[in-house]
Amino acid sequence: MNNIKNIFIKDTNNKLGAIRLSFGILGSLALAYLTIMLIAKNLNDSTFENIVIGIILLPCFWSIFGLWIVMSKTRFNAILKTIIPFIVLYTLVYIIG
């Protein structure tokens, strides 16, 4: 029960938790890849142009999503900032598109 309460409490220390870092690294990578796939799917360019666009934009999106997730106030917000955009991007790329 104590662990469930700790998820919703704002972190008072300056340390970055393992949950925020893991979601910040792996979750932002997944979000960046889905964003690049969505962009490439909507551009209708050649395969080479899509690859070049992905190579250029992937590190930018990865760092932007990573900072956005890591700078969350709580662990629960970090989890939500990963899962909700993942579901939206996955839906846009695979289910609707």
Secondary structure, 3 states (H helix, E strand, C coil): CHHHHHHHCCCCCCCCCHHHHHHHHHHHHHHHHHHHHHHHHHHCCCHHHHHHHHHHHHHHHHHHHHHHHHCCCCHHHHHHHHHHHHHHHHHHHHHHC
